[in-house]
Amino acid sequence: MIQVTERAADGLKEILATSRVPSDQGVKIVPDDSGGIGMTIGRANEGDVIFDDERKPFLIVDAEIVRHLEGATIDMTRSDGEEPQFVIRREDTA
């Protein structure tokens, strides 16, 4: 299961609100060409994991990378005057 902290959820909702994104789209975590992950704005597809608030998605995890993020927590940090940074943390189970 992927977890999203309240701080990250609030930050994602703020991005969507200030960007005037249509209500059927959210911030989407997607695979990138280098083998990593990136963030974009998009709609959910079949198999994606959707985090929503009142039926409006604020975070969508692309189906291709859901299994790689199992057990991870998505959080946000923000230093004074700087843009928010989203981080993915995974606790070692070993």
C-alpha positions as CSV (number, residue, x, y, z in Angstrom):
1,M,0.0,0.0,0.0
2,I,1.2,3.5,-0.9
3,Q,0.7,6.2,1.8
4,V,0.5,9.9,1.3
5,T,1.0,12.2,4.2
6,E,-1.4,15.0,5.0
7,R,1.3,17.6,4.3
8,A,1.9,16.1,0.8
9,A,-1.8,15.8,0.1
10,D,-2.3,19.5,1.0
11,G,0.7,20.5,-1.2
12,L,-0.6,18.6,-4.2
13,K,-4.1,20.1,-3.8
14,E,-2.5,23.5,-3.6
15,I,-0.7,22.9,-6.9
16,L,-3.8,21.8,-8.6
17,A,-5.9,24.7,-7.3
18,T,-3.4,27.4,-8.3
19,S,-2.9,25.7,-11.8
20,R,-6.6,25.6,-12.5
21,V,-6.4,21.9,-13.5
22,P,-9.7,20.3,-14.6
23,S,-11.4,18.3,-11.8
24,D,-10.9,15.0,-13.6
25,Q,-7.1,15.4,-13.6
26,G,-4.4,15.3,-10.8
27,V,-0.7,15.3,-10.3
28,K,0.4,12.0,-11.8
29,I,3.6,10.0,-10.9
30,V,4.8,8.5,-14.1
31,P,7.9,6.5,-15.3
32,D,10.4,8.6,-17.2
33,D,12.7,7.7,-20.1
34,S,15.8,7.4,-17.8
35,G,14.2,4.6,-15.7
36,G,13.2,6.9,-12.9
37,I,10.0,8.6,-12.1
38,G,8.6,12.1,-12.8
39,M,5.5,14.1,-12.1
40,T,3.0,15.6,-14.5
41,I,-0.6,16.6,-14.7
42,G,-2.9,14.0,-16.2
43,R,-6.0,11.7,-16.1
44,A,-6.1,8.3,-14.5
45,N,-6.0,5.2,-16.6
46,E,-7.1,1.7,-15.9
47,G,-4.8,0.2,-13.2
48,D,-3.6,3.5,-11.8
49,V,-3.9,4.1,-8.1
50,I,-5.9,7.3,-7.3
51,F,-5.8,9.4,-4.2
52,D,-8.8,11.7,-4.2
53,D,-10.6,14.3,-2.1
54,E,-14.4,14.6,-2.7
55,R,-14.0,12.6,-5.9
56,K,-11.3,14.9,-7.3
57,P,-8.0,13.2,-7.8
58,F,-5.0,15.0,-6.3
59,L,-2.5,12.2,-6.9
60,I,-2.4,9.4,-9.4
61,V,0.2,6.7,-9.5
62,D,0.7,5.3,-13.0
63,A,0.0,1.5,-13.1
64,E,3.5,0.8,-14.5
65,I,5.1,1.9,-11.3
66,V,2.6,1.0,-8.6
67,R,4.4,-2.2,-7.6
68,H,7.7,-0.3,-7.3
69,L,6.1,2.1,-4.8
70,E,4.4,-0.5,-2.6
71,G,5.1,0.2,1.0
72,A,6.4,3.7,0.3
73,T,5.2,7.0,1.8
74,I,5.0,10.1,-0.2
75,D,5.7,13.3,1.8
76,M,6.5,16.9,1.1
77,T,9.2,19.2,2.5
78,R,9.3,23.0,2.1
79,S,12.0,25.4,3.3
80,D,11.2,29.1,3.7
81,G,10.9,30.8,0.4
82,E,11.5,27.6,-1.6
83,E,9.3,25.5,-3.8
84,P,7.9,22.3,-2.2
85,Q,9.9,19.1,-2.7
86,F,8.0,15.8,-2.8
87,V,9.9,12.8,-1.4
88,I,9.2,9.1,-1.5
89,R,10.4,7.2,1.6
90,R,10.4,3.5,2.1
91,E,11.2,1.9,5.5
92,D,13.5,-1.0,5.2
93,T,11.8,-4.2,6.3
94,A,15.1,-6.2,6.7
